[in-house]
Amino acid sequence: MSPILFIEQLLNGLQFGIMLFLMASGLTLVFGVMGLINLAHGSLFMIGAFAAAAVAGWSGSFLLGLAAALAAAAAAGVIIETVVIRRLYNRDHLDQVLATFALILILSEGTRWLFGSFPLYLERPSWLAGPVTLPGGIEYSSYRLALIVVGLAIAAGLFFLVTHTRLGDRIRAGESDREMIAALGVDISKLYTIVFALGAALAGLAGALVGAIQSVQVGMGEPVLILAFVVIVIGGIGSIKGALIGALLVGLTDTLGRFLLPILFGTVMDPASATAVGSALASMAIYMLMALVLLIRPQGLFGGAP
């Protein structure tokens, strides 16, 4: 096994983990502050991807597509929160699951009606289209490397927002005692709308960034949503730091597992069977990691921390 190939797969795992973080960070904020199980979070990921692909295709500007993804997902989040979610805060989790599952169906069919059943493609910007040479002579996709840098910058910005701003103080207080901050004069409805819109915008941004790597199609958010739930269970509900560490663990486990396990099984079986078995075990390894974390720390690695 070539060391250069291993480092490339390591970087792919980091990039996958960063994308999961953008998805999971908004989800963990919504769940931590509102106590809401939002199964429609993956649909916001899809909305961001379609908005970016449509606007970038019309304008020829990738950055304008990203701005459209943020705006469309945030606007959809505000509408969903004010029209539907606001009526679910005092209901049990089963009602929340049923209502947000209905939203998945509505948003999926609405997107199919608007854009059609065929996938869209989002072109990478020309200035990030080629490879970049890293130390050691490693050639790696400049776009994927940019995703890692941007994701880490967003993680730092979110951590600063939650721990060093007035809005962050209110978000953390809302996680601990929402009745108390409402009694102190904080408009809890407005806070919930802001948090939900922020989470939706992050999901939409993740969808737009991933849309330049894979095709943009209806239903693309649901597989990512499952992994995002795994991330927040591992990292701890309500923790931005936990979402980042959990996402990186899941991304590296999945990517390196799919790379290393077929090589390992290739010594005892034919290549096709080794690839199939290795990929299956790599998918299982994510959930085994989650089970191990829950056995050691049922609240997650950073449960209760910002």
Secondary structure per residue as TSV (DSSP state, phi and psi in degrees):
chain	resnum	aa	ss	phi	psi
A	1	M	-	360.0	129.0
A	2	S	-	-76.0	133.1
A	3	P	H	-59.3	-36.2
A	4	I	H	-64.2	-42.0
A	5	L	H	-64.3	-38.6
A	6	F	H	-64.9	-42.4
A	7	I	H	-64.7	-37.8
A	8	E	H	-61.9	-42.0
A	9	Q	H	-68.8	-33.3
A	10	L	H	-62.5	-43.3
A	11	L	H	-65.9	-37.5
A	12	N	H	-62.3	-38.4
A	13	G	H	-65.6	-39.8
A	14	L	H	-63.5	-42.9
A	15	Q	H	-63.9	-42.3
A	16	F	H	-64.1	-40.3
A	17	G	H	-64.7	-38.8
A	18	I	H	-63.3	-41.3
A	19	M	H	-65.0	-38.6
A	20	L	H	-65.0	-35.1
A	21	F	H	-63.2	-44.2
A	22	L	H	-59.5	-36.0
A	23	M	H	-74.1	-45.7
A	24	A	H	-76.6	-28.6
A	25	S	H	-63.6	-44.4
A	26	G	H	-65.3	-38.5
A	27	L	H	-65.6	-40.7
A	28	T	H	-72.4	-31.8
A	29	L	H	-64.7	-46.2
A	30	V	H	-63.3	-45.3
A	31	F	H	-70.2	-38.6
A	32	G	H	-70.4	-41.7
A	33	V	H	-81.5	-45.6
A	34	M	H	-95.7	-16.1
A	35	G	-	66.3	30.4
A	36	L	-	-108.5	130.6
A	37	I	-	-90.0	106.7
A	38	N	-	-108.2	94.1
A	39	L	T	-72.5	-15.6
A	40	A	T	-82.7	3.5
A	41	H	H	-61.6	-34.3
A	42	G	H	-65.8	-29.2
A	43	S	H	-69.2	-31.4
A	44	L	H	-68.3	-35.5
A	45	F	H	-57.8	-46.3
A	46	M	H	-65.3	-42.1
A	47	I	H	-60.4	-43.1
A	48	G	H	-61.4	-40.9
A	49	A	H	-65.4	-44.9
A	50	F	H	-67.2	-40.6
A	51	A	H	-62.3	-43.2
A	52	A	H	-64.6	-44.7
A	53	A	H	-64.4	-42.0
A	54	A	H	-67.3	-47.9
A	55	V	H	-71.3	-40.3
A	56	A	H	-65.3	-37.9
A	57	G	H	-66.6	-35.3
A	58	W	H	-76.2	-40.9
A	59	S	H	-96.0	-21.4
A	60	G	S	78.2	8.2
A	61	S	-	-114.0	118.7
A	62	F	H	-67.1	-40.6
A	63	L	H	-65.2	-37.7
A	64	L	H	-65.2	-34.6
A	65	G	H	-63.9	-40.7
A	66	L	H	-63.4	-42.1
A	67	A	H	-62.4	-39.8
A	68	A	H	-65.1	-37.6
A	69	A	H	-63.3	-45.6
A	70	L	H	-61.2	-46.8
A	71	A	H	-66.3	-44.1
A	72	A	H	-66.5	-43.6
A	73	A	H	-68.1	-41.9
A	74	A	H	-64.1	-42.7
A	75	A	H	-63.9	-42.2
A	76	A	H	-62.6	-38.1
A	77	G	H	-63.5	-42.5
A	78	V	H	-63.2	-44.5
A	79	I	H	-63.4	-45.4
A	80	I	H	-63.5	-41.8
A	81	E	H	-67.1	-43.5
A	82	T	H	-75.8	-33.2
A	83	V	H	-88.3	-39.5
A	84	V	T	-114.9	-56.8
A	85	I	G	-62.6	-36.9
A	86	R	G	-58.8	-23.2
A	87	R	G	-87.6	0.1
A	88	L	S	-110.7	-4.1
A	89	Y	T	-61.9	-36.5
A	90	N	T	-97.8	11.5
A	91	R	S	-98.8	162.5
A	92	D	-	-75.8	171.0
A	93	H	H	-65.5	-28.6
A	94	L	H	-63.3	-42.5
A	95	D	H	-62.9	-39.2
A	96	Q	H	-64.2	-42.5
A	97	V	H	-63.6	-45.5
A	98	L	H	-64.6	-43.0
A	99	A	H	-67.3	-44.2
A	100	T	H	-74.0	-27.1
A	101	F	H	-66.8	-38.9
A	102	A	H	-61.3	-37.4
A	103	L	H	-62.0	-37.1
A	104	I	H	-57.1	-47.9
A	105	L	H	-64.4	-43.0
A	106	I	H	-64.5	-48.1
A	107	L	H	-68.4	-36.1
A	108	S	H	-65.3	-46.8
A	109	E	H	-69.1	-35.8
A	110	G	H	-63.6	-40.9
A	111	T	H	-66.5	-40.2
A	112	R	H	-64.5	-37.9
A	113	W	H	-68.0	-36.7
A	114	L	H	-79.1	-42.2
A	115	F	H	-109.7	-10.3
A	116	G	-	90.6	174.9
A	117	S	S	-88.4	-13.5
A	118	F	S	-83.6	144.2
A	119	P	-	-68.6	152.5
A	120	L	B	-103.1	162.2
A	121	Y	-	-128.8	132.4
A	122	L	-	-107.4	115.7
A	123	E	-	-75.2	138.2
A	124	R	-	-69.7	149.6
A	125	P	-	-64.5	148.1
A	126	S	G	-60.0	-32.1
A	127	W	G	-78.4	-1.9
A	128	L	G	-128.2	22.1
A	129	A	S	-83.6	-29.9
A	130	G	S	-98.6	-178.1
A	131	P	E	-83.9	162.8
A	132	V	E	-123.6	143.7
A	133	T	E	-92.8	119.7
A	134	L	E	-95.0	166.3
A	135	P	T	-53.8	139.5
A	136	G	T	92.0	5.6
A	137	G	T	77.2	18.2
A	138	I	E	-82.9	124.2
A	139	E	E	-97.3	125.1
A	140	Y	E	-136.9	151.2
A	141	S	E	-58.2	125.1
A	142	S	H	-66.2	-31.3
A	143	Y	H	-67.3	-46.8
A	144	R	H	-64.0	-37.7
A	145	L	H	-65.5	-38.7
A	146	A	H	-64.1	-36.7
A	147	L	H	-61.6	-40.7
A	148	I	H	-62.9	-46.5
A	149	V	H	-64.3	-46.7
A	150	V	H	-62.9	-43.1
A	151	G	H	-62.3	-42.4
A	152	L	H	-65.9	-37.0
A	153	A	H	-65.2	-40.8
A	154	I	H	-64.9	-39.5
A	155	A	H	-60.7	-44.2
A	156	A	H	-63.9	-41.0
A	157	G	H	-64.4	-40.6
A	158	L	H	-65.4	-42.5
A	159	F	H	-62.6	-40.3
A	160	F	H	-64.7	-42.0
A	161	L	H	-59.7	-44.5
A	162	V	H	-74.3	-32.8
A	163	T	H	-104.3	-14.5
A	164	H	H	-132.6	15.8
A	165	T	S	-128.5	162.7
A	166	R	H	-63.7	-40.8
A	167	L	H	-61.9	-40.2
A	168	G	H	-63.7	-38.5
A	169	D	H	-59.7	-41.4
A	170	R	H	-69.6	-37.0
A	171	I	H	-63.2	-46.1
A	172	R	H	-67.6	-35.7
A	173	A	H	-67.4	-36.6
A	174	G	H	-64.3	-31.2
A	175	E	H	-67.7	-35.4
A	176	S	H	-85.9	-47.0
A	177	D	-	-155.6	88.0
A	178	R	H	-68.0	-30.8
A	179	E	H	-65.9	-38.2
A	180	M	H	-67.3	-45.1
A	181	I	H	-70.0	-28.6
A	182	A	H	-66.9	-38.5
A	183	A	H	-68.0	-25.1
A	184	L	T	-84.2	3.7
A	185	G	T	101.3	4.0
A	186	V	-	-78.2	130.9
A	187	D	-	-74.6	98.2
A	188	I	H	-67.0	-33.0
A	189	S	H	-64.7	-43.0
A	190	K	H	-65.7	-39.9
A	191	L	H	-61.5	-44.5
A	192	Y	H	-61.4	-41.4
A	193	T	H	-63.8	-42.1
A	194	I	H	-63.5	-45.1
A	195	V	H	-63.5	-43.1
A	196	F	H	-66.1	-41.5
A	197	A	H	-64.7	-38.5
A	198	L	H	-63.5	-46.0
A	199	G	H	-62.2	-40.4
A	200	A	H	-64.7	-41.8
A	201	A	H	-62.5	-40.8
A	202	L	H	-64.2	-41.4
A	203	A	H	-63.9	-42.4
A	204	G	H	-63.7	-39.5
A	205	L	H	-63.2	-42.8
A	206	A	H	-60.5	-42.9
A	207	G	H	-62.1	-40.8
A	208	A	H	-65.1	-43.5
A	209	L	H	-67.0	-40.0
A	210	V	H	-70.0	-29.6
A	211	G	H	-61.0	-21.0
A	212	A	T	-85.0	-5.5
A	213	I	T	-104.0	-38.3
A	214	Q	S	-126.6	174.2
A	215	S	-	-72.0	153.6
A	216	V	B	-97.6	116.5
A	217	Q	-	-146.8	161.2
A	218	V	T	-63.4	135.1
A	219	G	T	87.3	4.6
A	220	M	T	-70.3	-16.7
A	221	G	H	-85.2	-21.3
A	222	E	H	-66.7	-44.8
A	223	P	H	-60.8	-37.2
A	224	V	H	-68.6	-34.9
A	225	L	H	-61.9	-41.2
A	226	I	H	-60.0	-46.0
A	227	L	H	-66.0	-33.3
A	228	A	H	-65.3	-38.0
A	229	F	H	-63.5	-39.7
A	230	V	H	-61.6	-41.0
A	231	V	H	-61.2	-46.6
A	232	I	H	-73.6	-26.3
A	233	V	H	-67.9	-43.2
A	234	I	H	-67.8	-47.2
A	235	G	H	-77.0	-29.4
A	236	G	-	109.6	130.3
A	237	I	T	-65.3	131.8
A	238	G	T	87.1	0.3
A	239	S	-	-106.5	119.1
A	240	I	H	-67.2	-42.6
A	241	K	H	-61.7	-41.3
A	242	G	H	-64.8	-38.0
A	243	A	H	-63.6	-39.6
A	244	L	H	-67.5	-49.9
A	245	I	H	-64.3	-43.0
A	246	G	H	-62.4	-41.6
A	247	A	H	-65.5	-41.1
A	248	L	H	-65.8	-39.4
A	249	L	H	-62.8	-44.7
A	250	V	H	-66.8	-44.0
A	251	G	H	-61.6	-44.4
A	252	L	H	-69.7	-39.9
A	253	T	H	-61.8	-45.4
A	254	D	H	-67.8	-49.6
A	255	T	H	-68.6	-48.4
A	256	L	H	-68.9	-32.2
A	257	G	H	-63.5	-44.5
A	258	R	H	-67.8	-22.2
A	259	F	H	-87.8	-45.2
A	260	L	H	-85.1	-38.3
A	261	L	H	-63.7	-42.3
A	262	P	H	-60.0	-35.2
A	263	I	H	-65.0	-42.4
A	264	L	H	-64.0	-47.6
A	265	F	H	-75.3	-18.2
A	266	G	T	-64.9	-15.5
A	267	T	T	-78.2	-15.4
A	268	V	T	-125.1	-3.8
A	269	M	S	-149.2	172.1
A	270	D	-	-69.1	156.6
A	271	P	H	-57.3	-40.9
A	272	A	H	-63.5	-45.2
A	273	S	H	-67.5	-38.0
A	274	A	H	-63.6	-39.7
A	275	T	H	-65.5	-42.9
A	276	A	H	-65.3	-46.6
A	277	V	H	-66.5	-43.6
A	278	G	H	-62.8	-41.5
A	279	S	H	-65.4	-40.3
A	280	A	H	-64.3	-44.2
A	281	L	H	-68.2	-32.9
A	282	A	H	-64.7	-39.8
A	283	S	H	-65.0	-39.2
A	284	M	H	-67.1	-32.2
A	285	A	H	-62.0	-31.5
A	286	I	H	-61.0	-45.9
A	287	Y	H	-75.8	-28.9
A	288	M	H	-66.2	-38.3
A	289	L	H	-62.9	-43.4
A	290	M	H	-61.9	-43.7
A	291	A	H	-63.6	-39.3
A	292	L	H	-64.3	-43.6
A	293	V	H	-62.6	-42.4
A	294	L	H	-65.8	-32.9
A	295	L	H	-66.0	-36.9
A	296	I	H	-86.1	-45.3
A	297	R	-	-135.0	94.5
A	298	P	T	-59.2	-24.5
A	299	Q	T	-86.8	2.3
A	300	G	-	91.5	169.0
A	301	L	T	-62.0	-40.1
A	302	F	T	-128.1	33.2
A	303	G	T	-59.4	128.1
A	304	G	T	91.5	-9.4
A	305	A	-	-101.0	153.8
A	306	P	-	-62.2	360.0
